[in-house]
Amino acid sequence: MSHENSPNPAPESENKIVKLRTFNLGLALAISFSGFILPGLGHILMGRWVRGAMLALAIGLMFLIGISMQGELYVSDLSQTPLRLFGFFADVGVGLLYWLAEHAKLGSGNMSARTYDYGTTYLWVCGLLNYLAIMDAFDIARGRKP
Amino acid sequence: MNLSHFEALFVFAFLVSTVFGLTTKTTPKEQFRYGVFVFCSFLGVAIVVGWLMYPLPW
């Protein structure tokens, strides 16, 4: 039965076929991994300016607040306890910002500061959120999400 | 920066809920509604758990 003859035709929005722009796998990977250079850059490269800018602002602000709270950026030192590698994995998710802060000696952390734990948590979570943003950019680039 | 526990929680909830809303929903309206839901959940759960722990002696 066609929609013209059905008693309750589907709304216009349900009938609309949305054609998603997709990129090949290599390009999608390159676009999504550009989020390591700047959080949200993958979205911006695909023309999603607002989403990319808001991601960059939220993740970048979280990183700056974490640093200013004297949080610690974990390093990939295998001689330390293995649990710290999880912290390193989380921290490094923010990409270039991590390396810049490490080279500027900003993430050494001050354990005697009252906000040390909060700051370290901010730094972990902003890295993990950037992983989420990178996967979101990949899904958009492959046409899995509008 | 010397934020209190609640201020740190508030800013954390705001920024995380922004990213959650942007990455998990598609339309701006859905993103906003989900972001508000996550933000209120963060604050609500923290306050409830805080009061539940209040009478604990250790």
N, CA and C atoms of all chains as a GROMACS GRO file, in nm:
protein
  612
    1MET      N    1   0.085  -0.119   0.000
    1MET     CA    2   0.000   0.000   0.000
    1MET      C    3   0.089   0.125   0.000
    2SER      N    4   0.058   0.216  -0.087
    2SER     CA    5   0.140   0.336  -0.091
    2SER      C    6   0.095   0.434   0.017
    3HIS      N    7   0.177   0.535   0.042
    3HIS     CA    8   0.144   0.632   0.145
    3HIS      C    9   0.024   0.717   0.106
    4GLU      N   10   0.005   0.737  -0.028
    4GLU     CA   11  -0.106   0.822  -0.072
    4GLU      C   12  -0.241   0.761  -0.032
    5ASN      N   13  -0.246   0.623  -0.032
    5ASN     CA   14  -0.373   0.558  -0.003
    5ASN      C   15  -0.389   0.523   0.144
    6SER      N   16  -0.283   0.531   0.222
    6SER     CA   17  -0.292   0.490   0.362
    6SER      C   18  -0.371   0.595   0.441
    7PRO      N   19  -0.447   0.548   0.540
    7PRO     CA   20  -0.527   0.644   0.618
    7PRO      C   21  -0.443   0.739   0.702
    8ASN      N   22  -0.329   0.694   0.751
    8ASN     CA   23  -0.241   0.778   0.833
    8ASN      C   24  -0.103   0.786   0.769
    9PRO      N   25  -0.087   0.871   0.671
    9PRO     CA   26   0.044   0.878   0.606
    9PRO      C   27   0.152   0.926   0.703
   10ALA      N   28   0.274   0.876   0.682
   10ALA     CA   29   0.386   0.913   0.769
   10ALA      C   30   0.415   1.061   0.753
   11PRO      N   31   0.461   1.127   0.859
   11PRO     CA   32   0.495   1.269   0.848
   11PRO      C   33   0.603   1.291   0.743
   12GLU      N   34   0.609   1.416   0.697
   12GLU     CA   35   0.704   1.453   0.591
   12GLU      C   36   0.848   1.421   0.631
   13SER      N   37   0.880   1.445   0.760
   13SER     CA   38   1.018   1.428   0.805
   13SER      C   39   1.062   1.281   0.799
   14GLU      N   40   0.965   1.188   0.814
   14GLU     CA   41   1.002   1.047   0.811
   14GLU      C   42   1.027   0.998   0.670
   15ASN      N   43   0.964   1.063   0.573
   15ASN     CA   44   0.981   1.020   0.435
   15ASN      C   45   1.109   1.075   0.373
   16LYS      N   46   1.165   1.178   0.435
   16LYS     CA   47   1.282   1.242   0.376
   16LYS      C   48   1.405   1.152   0.390
   17ILE      N   49   1.473   1.126   0.280
   17ILE     CA   50   1.594   1.046   0.285
   17ILE      C   51   1.713   1.140   0.296
   18VAL      N   52   1.787   1.125   0.403
   18VAL     CA   53   1.902   1.213   0.425
   18VAL      C   54   2.025   1.147   0.364
   19LYS      N   55   2.088   1.217   0.270
   19LYS     CA   56   2.210   1.163   0.208
   19LYS      C   57   2.329   1.217   0.286
   20LEU      N   58   2.400   1.127   0.353
   20LEU     CA   59   2.514   1.167   0.433
   20LEU      C   60   2.639   1.168   0.349
   21ARG      N   61   2.720   1.270   0.371
   21ARG     CA   62   2.847   1.277   0.300
   21ARG      C   63   2.945   1.184   0.370
   22THR      N   64   3.008   1.096   0.294
   22THR     CA   65   3.103   1.003   0.356
   22THR      C   66   3.241   1.019   0.293
   23PHE      N   67   3.341   0.986   0.372
   23PHE     CA   68   3.479   0.990   0.326
   23PHE      C   69   3.533   0.848   0.326
   24ASN      N   70   3.637   0.822   0.243
   24ASN     CA   71   3.696   0.688   0.248
   24ASN      C   72   3.770   0.670   0.380
   25LEU      N   73   3.806   0.545   0.407
   25LEU     CA   74   3.859   0.510   0.541
   25LEU      C   75   3.983   0.590   0.577
   26GLY      N   76   4.076   0.604   0.481
   26GLY     CA   77   4.200   0.677   0.509
   26GLY      C   78   4.174   0.823   0.543
   27LEU      N   79   4.087   0.883   0.463
   27LEU     CA   80   4.056   1.024   0.487
   27LEU      C   81   3.980   1.042   0.618
   28ALA      N   82   3.890   0.949   0.645
   28ALA     CA   83   3.814   0.957   0.771
   28ALA      C   84   3.907   0.945   0.891
   29LEU      N   85   4.005   0.854   0.880
   29LEU     CA   86   4.102   0.840   0.990
   29LEU      C   87   4.185   0.968   1.005
   30ALA      N   88   4.228   1.025   0.892
   30ALA     CA   89   4.309   1.147   0.897
   30ALA      C   90   4.229   1.262   0.959
   31ILE      N   91   4.103   1.273   0.917
   31ILE     CA   92   4.019   1.382   0.970
   31ILE      C   93   3.997   1.364   1.120
   32SER      N   94   3.965   1.242   1.160
   32SER     CA   95   3.934   1.222   1.302
   32SER      C   96   4.059   1.237   1.388
   33PHE      N   97   4.174   1.189   1.338
   33PHE     CA   98   4.296   1.202   1.417
   33PHE      C   99   4.350   1.345   1.421
   34SER      N  100   4.298   1.431   1.335
   34SER     CA  101   4.338   1.572   1.345
   34SER      C  102   4.289   1.631   1.478
   35GLY      N  103   4.195   1.562   1.541
   35GLY     CA  104   4.151   1.604   1.674
   35GLY      C  105   4.262   1.597   1.777
   36PHE      N  106   4.369   1.522   1.747
   36PHE     CA  107   4.484   1.520   1.838
   36PHE      C  108   4.565   1.650   1.828
   37ILE      N  109   4.556   1.717   1.712
   37ILE     CA  110   4.628   1.844   1.698
   37ILE      C  111   4.554   1.952   1.776
   38LEU      N  112   4.425   1.958   1.754
   38LEU     CA  113   4.341   2.053   1.827
   38LEU      C  114   4.207   1.985   1.850
   39PRO      N  115   4.161   1.977   1.972
   39PRO     CA  116   4.029   1.916   1.997
   39PRO      C  117   3.921   1.984   1.912
   40GLY      N  118   3.842   1.904   1.843
   40GLY     CA  119   3.734   1.958   1.760
   40GLY      C  120   3.775   1.989   1.618
   41LEU      N  121   3.905   1.976   1.585
   41LEU     CA  122   3.951   2.011   1.451
   41LEU      C  123   3.890   1.919   1.345
   42GLY      N  124   3.870   1.793   1.379
   42GLY     CA  125   3.808   1.699   1.285
   42GLY      C  126   3.669   1.746   1.244
   43HIS      N  127   3.592   1.793   1.338
   43HIS     CA  128   3.458   1.842   1.308
   43HIS      C  129   3.465   1.969   1.223
   44ILE      N  130   3.561   2.055   1.255
   44ILE     CA  131   3.575   2.180   1.181
   44ILE      C  132   3.614   2.152   1.036
   45LEU      N  133   3.702   2.054   1.014
   45LEU     CA  134   3.743   2.019   0.878
   45LEU      C  135   3.627   1.965   0.796
   46MET      N  136   3.527   1.907   0.862
   46MET     CA  137   3.410   1.857   0.790
   46MET      C  138   3.301   1.962   0.778
   47GLY      N  139   3.332   2.084   0.818
   47GLY     CA  140   3.236   2.194   0.805
   47GLY      C  141   3.141   2.207   0.922
   48ARG      N  142   3.162   2.131   1.028
   48ARG     CA  143   3.074   2.142   1.146
   48ARG      C  144   3.139   2.239   1.245
   49TRP      N  145   3.130   2.364   1.209
   49TRP     CA  146   3.202   2.468   1.282
   49TRP      C  147   3.156   2.480   1.426
   50VAL      N  148   3.026   2.483   1.444
   50VAL     CA  149   2.973   2.508   1.579
   50VAL      C  150   3.010   2.394   1.672
   51ARG      N  151   2.985   2.271   1.625
   51ARG     CA  152   3.016   2.156   1.710
   51ARG      C  153   3.165   2.150   1.740
   52GLY      N  154   3.248   2.172   1.636
   52GLY     CA  155   3.392   2.169   1.656
   52GLY      C  156   3.441   2.278   1.751
   53ALA      N  157   3.386   2.399   1.734
   53ALA     CA  158   3.429   2.510   1.820
   53ALA      C  159   3.388   2.485   1.966
   54MET      N  160   3.268   2.430   1.984
   54MET     CA  161   3.223   2.405   2.122
   54MET      C  162   3.305   2.294   2.187
   55LEU      N  163   3.341   2.192   2.107
   55LEU     CA  164   3.426   2.085   2.162
   55LEU      C  165   3.563   2.141   2.198
   56ALA      N  166   3.618   2.223   2.109
   56ALA     CA  167   3.750   2.281   2.134
   56ALA      C  168   3.746   2.367   2.261
   57LEU      N  169   3.640   2.444   2.275
   57LEU     CA  170   3.627   2.532   2.391
   57LEU      C  171   3.613   2.451   2.520
   58ALA      N  172   3.524   2.352   2.518
   58ALA     CA  173   3.499   2.275   2.640
   58ALA      C  174   3.623   2.196   2.682
   59ILE      N  175   3.684   2.125   2.586
   59ILE     CA  176   3.799   2.039   2.620
   59ILE      C  177   3.922   2.126   2.653
   60GLY      N  178   3.943   2.232   2.573
   60GLY     CA  179   4.057   2.320   2.599
   60GLY      C  180   4.046   2.391   2.733
   61LEU      N  181   3.924   2.435   2.765
   61LEU     CA  182   3.902   2.502   2.894
   61LEU      C  183   3.925   2.406   3.010
   62MET      N  184   3.880   2.284   2.991
   62MET     CA  185   3.899   2.184   3.096
   62MET      C  186   4.049   2.158   3.120
   63PHE      N  187   4.124   2.154   3.011
   63PHE     CA  188   4.268   2.132   3.021
   63PHE      C  189   4.334   2.250   3.094
   64LEU      N  190   4.298   2.371   3.056
   64LEU     CA  191   4.358   2.488   3.119
   64LEU      C  192   4.323   2.496   3.268
   65ILE      N  193   4.199   2.465   3.301
   65ILE     CA  194   4.159   2.467   3.442
   65ILE      C  195   4.237   2.361   3.520
   66GLY      N  196   4.252   2.243   3.460
   66GLY     CA  197   4.329   2.135   3.525
   66GLY      C  198   4.472   2.176   3.552
   67ILE      N  199   4.534   2.242   3.454
   67ILE     CA  200   4.673   2.288   3.472
   67ILE      C  201   4.680   2.398   3.580
   68SER      N  202   4.583   2.491   3.573
   68SER     CA  203   4.588   2.602   3.670
   68SER      C  204   4.554   2.555   3.812
   69MET      N  205   4.490   2.438   3.824
   69MET     CA  206   4.464   2.383   3.958
   69MET      C  207   4.584   2.302   4.008
   70GLN      N  208   4.693   2.309   3.935
   70GLN     CA  209   4.818   2.239   3.970
   70GLN      C  210   4.802   2.087   3.967
   71GLY      N  211   4.720   2.041   3.868
   71GLY     CA  212   4.706   1.898   3.847
   71GLY      C  213   4.830   1.840   3.782
   72GLU      N  214   4.839   1.708   3.782
   72GLU     CA  215   4.958   1.641   3.730
   72GLU      C  216   4.929   1.574   3.597
   73LEU      N  217   5.019   1.594   3.501
   73LEU     CA  218   5.014   1.521   3.374
   73LEU      C  219   5.106   1.400   3.387
   74TYR      N  220   5.051   1.281   3.372
   74TYR     CA  221   5.131   1.160   3.388
   74TYR      C  222   5.220   1.138   3.266
   75VAL      N  223   5.336   1.081   3.288
   75VAL     CA  224   5.429   1.054   3.178
   75VAL      C  225   5.441   0.904   3.158
   76SER      N  226   5.491   0.865   3.040
   76SER     CA  227   5.501   0.723   3.007
   76SER      C  228   5.631   0.665   3.064
   77ASP      N  229   5.636   0.657   3.194
   77ASP     CA  230   5.755   0.604   3.260
   77ASP      C  231   5.725   0.462   3.308
   78LEU      N  232   5.784   0.364   3.241
   78LEU     CA  233   5.752   0.224   3.272
   78LEU      C  234   5.809   0.178   3.406
   79SER      N  235   5.899   0.257   3.462
   79SER     CA  236   5.955   0.217   3.592
   79SER      C  237   5.859   0.248   3.707
   80GLN      N  238   5.756   0.328   3.679
   80GLN     CA  239   5.659   0.360   3.783
   80GLN      C  240   5.552   0.252   3.791
   81THR      N  241   5.463   0.263   3.888
   81THR     CA  242   5.357   0.164   3.902
   81THR      C  243   5.271   0.158   3.776
   82PRO      N  244   5.233   0.036   3.733
   82PRO     CA  245   5.160   0.022   3.606
   82PRO      C  246   5.028   0.100   3.604
   83LEU      N  247   4.968   0.121   3.720
   83LEU     CA  248   4.841   0.194   3.722
   83LEU      C  249   4.855   0.336   3.668
   84ARG      N  250   4.976   0.391   3.679
   84ARG     CA  251   4.996   0.527   3.628
   84ARG      C  252   4.988   0.532   3.476
   85LEU      N  253   5.006   0.414   3.412
   85LEU     CA  254   4.994   0.412   3.266
   85LEU      C  255   4.851   0.443   3.221
   86PHE      N  256   4.754   0.404   3.304
   86PHE     CA  257   4.615   0.439   3.271
   86PHE      C  258   4.598   0.591   3.273
   87GLY      N  259   4.660   0.652   3.372
   87GLY     CA  260   4.655   0.798   3.380
   87GLY      C  261   4.724   0.862   3.261
   88PHE      N  262   4.834   0.804   3.219
   88PHE     CA  263   4.905   0.855   3.102
   88PHE      C  264   4.818   0.841   2.978
   89PHE      N  265   4.752   0.725   2.963
   89PHE     CA  266   4.664   0.704   2.848
   89PHE      C  267   4.553   0.809   2.845
   90ALA      N  268   4.497   0.838   2.961
   90ALA     CA  269   4.390   0.939   2.968
   90ALA      C  270   4.446   1.078   2.936
   91ASP      N  271   4.559   1.112   2.995
   91ASP     CA  272   4.616   1.246   2.975
   91ASP      C  273   4.654   1.273   2.830
   92VAL      N  274   4.713   1.171   2.765
   92VAL     CA  275   4.768   1.192   2.631
   92VAL      C  276   4.657   1.206   2.526
   93GLY      N  277   4.534   1.175   2.564
   93GLY     CA  278   4.422   1.186   2.470
   93GLY      C  279   4.398   1.327   2.421
   94VAL      N  280   4.445   1.424   2.494
   94VAL     CA  281   4.422   1.562   2.454
   94VAL      C  282   4.521   1.606   2.345
   95GLY      N  283   4.620   1.520   2.318
   95GLY     CA  284   4.707   1.539   2.201
   95GLY      C  285   4.813   1.645   2.218
   96LEU      N  286   4.814   1.738   2.122
   96LEU     CA  287   4.921   1.838   2.117
   96LEU      C  288   4.928   1.922   2.245
   97LEU      N  289   4.814   1.950   2.304
   97LEU     CA  290   4.814   2.028   2.428
   97LEU      C  291   4.896   1.958   2.536
   98TYR      N  292   4.888   1.824   2.538
   98TYR     CA  293   4.964   1.748   2.637
   98TYR      C  294   5.114   1.770   2.618
   99TRP      N  295   5.157   1.758   2.493
   99TRP     CA  296   5.300   1.769   2.466
   99TRP      C  297   5.349   1.912   2.492
  100LEU      N  298   5.267   2.011   2.455
  100LEU     CA  299   5.305   2.151   2.482
  100LEU      C  300   5.320   2.176   2.632
  101ALA      N  301   5.223   2.126   2.708
  101ALA     CA  302   5.229   2.147   2.854
  101ALA      C  303   5.346   2.072   2.916
  102GLU      N  304   5.373   1.953   2.865
  102GLU     CA  305   5.486   1.876   2.917
  102GLU      C  306   5.618   1.948   2.891
  103HIS      N  307   5.633   2.000   2.768
  103HIS     CA  308   5.757   2.069   2.735
  103HIS      C  309   5.771   2.201   2.810
  104ALA      N  310   5.659   2.262   2.842
  104ALA     CA  311   5.664   2.387   2.918
  104ALA      C  312   5.670   2.360   3.069
  105LYS      N  313   5.679   2.232   3.106
  105LYS     CA  314   5.687   2.191   3.248
  105LYS      C  315   5.566   2.242   3.329
  106LEU      N  316   5.450   2.240   3.264
  106LEU     CA  317   5.331   2.290   3.332
  106LEU      C  318   5.256   2.182   3.408
  107GLY      N  319   5.278   2.056   3.371
  107GLY     CA  320   5.198   1.950   3.432
  107GLY      C  321   5.271   1.870   3.538
  108SER      N  322   5.363   1.935   3.607
  108SER     CA  323   5.439   1.859   3.707
  108SER      C  324   5.355   1.828   3.830
  109GLY      N  325   5.253   1.908   3.857
  109GLY     CA  326   5.164   1.883   3.970
  109GLY      C  327   5.224   1.924   4.103
  110ASN      N  328   5.138   1.967   4.191
  110ASN     CA  329   5.183   2.006   4.325
  110ASN      C  330   5.093   1.934   4.426
  111MET      N  331   5.144   1.823   4.480
  111MET     CA  332   5.060   1.739   4.565
  111MET      C  333   5.017   1.809   4.694
  112SER      N  334   5.088   1.912   4.734
  112SER     CA  335   5.048   1.982   4.856
  112SER      C  336   4.937   2.083   4.830
  113ALA      N  337   4.906   2.108   4.701
  113ALA     CA  338   4.799   2.203   4.672
  113ALA      C  339   4.663   2.139   4.700
  114ARG      N  340   4.570   2.221   4.749
  114ARG     CA  341   4.437   2.170   4.784
  114ARG      C  342   4.363   2.119   4.661
  115THR      N  343   4.392   2.179   4.546
  115THR     CA  344   4.318   2.144   4.425
  115THR      C  345   4.392   2.043   4.338
  116TYR      N  346   4.498   1.982   4.391
  116TYR     CA  347   4.578   1.887   4.311
  116TYR      C  348   4.492   1.773   4.254
  117ASP      N  349   4.410   1.711   4.340
  117ASP     CA  350   4.329   1.597   4.295
  117ASP      C  351   4.224   1.640   4.191
  118TYR      N  352   4.161   1.756   4.216
  118TYR     CA  353   4.062   1.805   4.119
  118TYR      C  354   4.131   1.831   3.985
  119GLY      N  355   4.244   1.898   3.990
  119GLY     CA  356   4.315   1.933   3.866
  119GLY      C  357   4.357   1.810   3.789
  120THR      N  358   4.409   1.709   3.861
  120THR     CA  359   4.452   1.586   3.793
  120THR      C  360   4.331   1.516   3.729
  121THR      N  361   4.218   1.517   3.798
  121THR     CA  362   4.097   1.457   3.742
  121THR      C  363   4.050   1.533   3.618
  122TYR      N  364   4.056   1.665   3.623
  122TYR     CA  365   4.020   1.745   3.505
  122TYR      C  366   4.109   1.706   3.386
  123LEU      N  367   4.238   1.687   3.412
  123LEU     CA  368   4.330   1.655   3.303
  123LEU      C  369   4.302   1.516   3.246
  124TRP      N  370   4.272   1.419   3.333
  124TRP     CA  371   4.236   1.286   3.283
  124TRP      C  372   4.111   1.294   3.196
  125VAL      N  373   4.009   1.360   3.250
  125VAL     CA  374   3.878   1.356   3.184
  125VAL      C  375   3.880   1.434   3.052
  126CYS      N  376   3.955   1.544   3.045
  126CYS     CA  377   3.955   1.616   2.917
  126CYS      C  378   4.023   1.533   2.809
  127GLY      N  379   4.124   1.452   2.845
  127GLY     CA  380   4.184   1.362   2.746
  127GLY      C  381   4.085   1.255   2.702
  128LEU      N  382   4.012   1.198   2.797
  128LEU     CA  383   3.914   1.094   2.762
  128LEU      C  384   3.800   1.152   2.678
  129LEU      N  385   3.759   1.274   2.708
  129LEU     CA  386   3.654   1.337   2.628
  129LEU      C  387   3.702   1.363   2.486
  130ASN      N  388   3.831   1.393   2.472
  130ASN     CA  389   3.883   1.415   2.337
  130ASN      C  390   3.883   1.284   2.257
  131TYR      N  391   3.910   1.170   2.323
  131TYR     CA  392   3.895   1.042   2.253
  131TYR      C  393   3.752   1.027   2.201
  132LEU      N  394   3.656   1.066   2.285
  132LEU     CA  395   3.515   1.057   2.247
  132LEU      C  396   3.487   1.147   2.126
  133ALA      N  397   3.543   1.268   2.127
  133ALA     CA  398   3.523   1.361   2.016
  133ALA      C  399   3.587   1.308   1.888
  134ILE      N  400   3.703   1.243   1.901
  134ILE     CA  401   3.771   1.186   1.784
  134ILE      C  402   3.686   1.073   1.724
  135MET      N  403   3.630   0.988   1.810
  135MET     CA  404   3.545   0.879   1.759
  135MET      C  405   3.417   0.934   1.697
  136ASP      N  406   3.366   1.042   1.753
  136ASP     CA  407   3.247   1.105   1.696
  136ASP      C  408   3.278   1.160   1.556
  137ALA      N  409   3.395   1.223   1.542
  137ALA     CA  410   3.435   1.276   1.411
  137ALA      C  411   3.450   1.163   1.310
  138PHE      N  412   3.504   1.049   1.356
  138PHE     CA  413   3.521   0.934   1.265
  138PHE      C  414   3.384   0.882   1.218
  139ASP      N  415   3.291   0.870   1.311
  139ASP     CA  416   3.157   0.822   1.276
  139ASP      C  417   3.089   0.916   1.176
  140ILE      N  418   3.106   1.045   1.196
  140ILE     CA  419   3.046   1.143   1.103
  140ILE      C  420   3.113   1.130   0.965
  141ALA      N  421   3.246   1.117   0.967
  141ALA     CA  422   3.317   1.108   0.839
  141ALA      C  423   3.281   0.983   0.761
  142ARG      N  424   3.248   0.875   0.831
  142ARG     CA  425   3.210   0.750   0.763
  142ARG      C  426   3.062   0.742   0.733
  143GLY      N  427   2.987   0.847   0.770
  143GLY     CA  428   2.844   0.851   0.739
  143GLY      C  429   2.758   0.772   0.835
  144ARG      N  430   2.811   0.736   0.949
  144ARG     CA  431   2.731   0.661   1.047
  144ARG      C  432   2.642   0.752   1.130
  145LYS      N  433   2.679   0.879   1.133
  145LYS     CA  434   2.601   0.977   1.210
  145LYS      C  435   2.574   1.097   1.123
  146PRO      N  436   2.458   1.159   1.138
  146PRO     CA  437   2.433   1.281   1.060
  146PRO      C  438   2.508   1.402   1.116
  147MET      N  439   4.451   2.854   4.039
  147MET     CA  440   4.306   2.861   4.057
  147MET      C  441   4.266   2.781   4.181
  148ASN      N  442   4.184   2.842   4.265
  148ASN     CA  443   4.154   2.779   4.393
  148ASN      C  444   4.003   2.765   4.411
  149LEU      N  445   3.945   2.672   4.336
  149LEU     CA  446   3.800   2.652   4.342
  149LEU      C  447   3.763   2.566   4.461
  150SER      N  448   3.643   2.590   4.515
  150SER     CA  449   3.593   2.503   4.621
  150SER      C  450   3.548   2.371   4.558
  151HIS      N  451   3.516   2.275   4.642
  151HIS     CA  452   3.474   2.144   4.591
  151HIS      C  453   3.350   2.158   4.503
  152PHE      N  454   3.251   2.236   4.551
  152PHE     CA  455   3.128   2.249   4.473
  152PHE      C  456   3.150   2.325   4.343
  153GLU      N  457   3.234   2.430   4.348
  153GLU     CA  458   3.263   2.505   4.225
  153GLU      C  459   3.333   2.416   4.123
  154ALA      N  460   3.428   2.334   4.170
  154ALA     CA  461   3.497   2.242   4.079
  154ALA      C  462   3.399   2.142   4.020
  155LEU      N  463   3.308   2.092   4.103
  155LEU     CA  464   3.206   1.998   4.056
  155LEU      C  465   3.115   2.064   3.954
  156PHE      N  466   3.075   2.187   3.979
  156PHE     CA  467   2.983   2.259   3.891
  156PHE      C  468   3.047   2.280   3.752
  157VAL      N  469   3.170   2.328   3.752
  157VAL     CA  470   3.238   2.354   3.624
  157VAL      C  471   3.262   2.221   3.552
  158PHE      N  472   3.304   2.119   3.626
  158PHE     CA  473   3.328   1.986   3.568
  158PHE      C  474   3.200   1.934   3.502
  159ALA      N  475   3.088   1.941   3.576
  159ALA     CA  476   2.961   1.890   3.523
  159ALA      C  477   2.920   1.968   3.398
  160PHE      N  478   2.940   2.098   3.399
  160PHE     CA  479   2.902   2.180   3.284
  160PHE      C  480   2.982   2.142   3.159
  161LEU      N  481   3.114   2.131   3.175
  161LEU     CA  482   3.198   2.103   3.058
  161LEU      C  483   3.176   1.960   3.007
  162VAL      N  484   3.166   1.864   3.098
  162VAL     CA  485   3.146   1.725   3.054
  162VAL      C  486   3.009   1.708   2.990
  163SER      N  487   2.908   1.769   3.046
  163SER     CA  488   2.774   1.754   2.987
  163SER      C  489   2.768   1.822   2.850
  164THR      N  490   2.844   1.929   2.830
  164THR     CA  491   2.851   1.991   2.698
  164THR      C  492   2.905   1.893   2.594
  165VAL      N  493   3.016   1.827   2.628
  165VAL     CA  494   3.076   1.733   2.533
  165VAL      C  495   2.985   1.611   2.514
  166PHE      N  496   2.926   1.560   2.622
  166PHE     CA  497   2.835   1.446   2.609
  166PHE      C  498   2.717   1.481   2.519
  167GLY      N  499   2.660   1.598   2.540
  167GLY     CA  500   2.546   1.638   2.457
  167GLY      C  501   2.584   1.650   2.311
  168LEU      N  502   2.700   1.709   2.284
  168LEU     CA  503   2.743   1.730   2.145
  168LEU      C  504   2.774   1.599   2.074
  169THR      N  505   2.831   1.503   2.146
  169THR     CA  506   2.878   1.382   2.079
  169THR      C  507   2.774   1.269   2.074
  170THR      N  508   2.674   1.275   2.160
  170THR     CA  509   2.581   1.162   2.162
  170THR      C  510   2.450   1.190   2.090
  171LYS      N  511   2.414   1.314   2.068
  171LYS     CA  512   2.288   1.347   2.002
  171LYS      C  513   2.316   1.422   1.872
  172THR      N  514   2.215   1.427   1.787
  172THR     CA  515   2.237   1.483   1.653
  172THR      C  516   2.181   1.624   1.636
  173THR      N  517   2.057   1.646   1.674
  173THR     CA  518   1.999   1.780   1.651
  173THR      C  519   2.032   1.872   1.769
  174PRO      N  520   2.040   2.003   1.745
  174PRO     CA  521   2.072   2.096   1.854
  174PRO      C  522   1.976   2.087   1.972
  175LYS      N  523   1.847   2.065   1.943
  175LYS     CA  524   1.750   2.056   2.051
  175LYS      C  525   1.776   1.934   2.139
  176GLU      N  526   1.803   1.820   2.074
  176GLU     CA  527   1.834   1.697   2.150
  176GLU      C  528   1.962   1.715   2.230
  177GLN      N  529   2.060   1.779   2.167
  177GLN     CA  530   2.189   1.800   2.235
  177GLN      C  531   2.171   1.884   2.360
  178PHE      N  532   2.092   1.990   2.347
  178PHE     CA  533   2.070   2.079   2.462
  178PHE      C  534   1.996   2.005   2.573
  179ARG      N  535   1.890   1.933   2.536
  179ARG     CA  536   1.810   1.863   2.638
  179ARG      C  537   1.894   1.756   2.709
  180TYR      N  538   1.973   1.682   2.632
  180TYR     CA  539   2.055   1.577   2.693
  180TYR      C  540   2.166   1.638   2.779
  181GLY      N  541   2.224   1.749   2.731
  181GLY     CA  542   2.327   1.817   2.809
  181GLY      C  543   2.274   1.865   2.943
  182VAL      N  544   2.152   1.923   2.942
  182VAL     CA  545   2.090   1.969   3.067
  182VAL      C  546   2.063   1.850   3.159
  183PHE      N  547   2.016   1.740   3.100
  183PHE     CA  548   1.987   1.620   3.180
  183PHE      C  549   2.115   1.568   3.247
  184VAL      N  550   2.223   1.559   3.171
  184VAL     CA  551   2.350   1.507   3.226
  184VAL      C  552   2.402   1.602   3.335
  185PHE      N  553   2.393   1.733   3.308
  185PHE     CA  554   2.441   1.832   3.404
  185PHE      C  555   2.364   1.820   3.537
  186CYS      N  556   2.231   1.814   3.527
  186CYS     CA  557   2.149   1.804   3.649
  186CYS      C  558   2.176   1.671   3.720
  187SER      N  559   2.199   1.564   3.641
  187SER     CA  560   2.228   1.434   3.701
  187SER      C  561   2.359   1.439   3.780
  188PHE      N  562   2.460   1.501   3.721
  188PHE     CA  563   2.589   1.513   3.792
  188PHE      C  564   2.569   1.582   3.927
  189LEU      N  565   2.503   1.698   3.922
  189LEU     CA  566   2.486   1.775   4.045
  189LEU      C  567   2.397   1.700   4.144
  190GLY      N  568   2.286   1.646   4.095
  190GLY     CA  569   2.191   1.577   4.182
  190GLY      C  570   2.253   1.457   4.251
  191VAL      N  571   2.322   1.374   4.173
  191VAL     CA  572   2.383   1.254   4.231
  191VAL      C  573   2.490   1.293   4.333
  192ALA      N  574   2.570   1.394   4.300
  192ALA     CA  575   2.676   1.436   4.393
  192ALA      C  576   2.616   1.485   4.525
  193ILE      N  577   2.508   1.563   4.516
  193ILE     CA  578   2.448   1.615   4.639
  193ILE      C  579   2.384   1.503   4.720
  194VAL      N  580   2.312   1.412   4.652
  194VAL     CA  581   2.247   1.301   4.724
  194VAL      C  582   2.352   1.210   4.790
  195VAL      N  583   2.455   1.174   4.714
  195VAL     CA  584   2.559   1.086   4.771
  195VAL      C  585   2.632   1.157   4.885
  196GLY      N  586   2.654   1.288   4.869
  196GLY     CA  587   2.718   1.364   4.976
  196GLY      C  588   2.638   1.358   5.106
  197TRP      N  589   2.505   1.376   5.096
  197TRP     CA  590   2.422   1.369   5.216
  197TRP      C  591   2.415   1.228   5.271
  198LEU      N  592   2.416   1.126   5.184
  198LEU     CA  593   2.414   0.988   5.232
  198LEU      C  594   2.541   0.956   5.311
  199MET      N  595   2.651   1.015   5.271
  199MET     CA  596   2.778   0.988   5.341
  199MET      C  597   2.793   1.072   5.467
  200TYR      N  598   2.709   1.175   5.482
  200TYR     CA  599   2.724   1.271   5.591
  200TYR      C  600   2.726   1.205   5.729
  201PRO      N  601   2.635   1.108   5.758
  201PRO     CA  602   2.636   1.050   5.893
  201PRO      C  603   2.746   0.946   5.916
  202LEU      N  604   2.819   0.909   5.811
  202LEU     CA  605   2.921   0.806   5.831
  202LEU      C  606   3.032   0.859   5.922
  203PRO      N  607   3.075   0.779   6.020
  203PRO     CA  608   3.174   0.830   6.116
  203PRO      C  609   3.318   0.826   6.062
  204TRP      N  610   3.347   0.754   5.956
  204TRP     CA  611   3.484   0.745   5.908
  204TRP      C  612   3.498   0.796   5.764
   0.00000   0.00000   0.00000
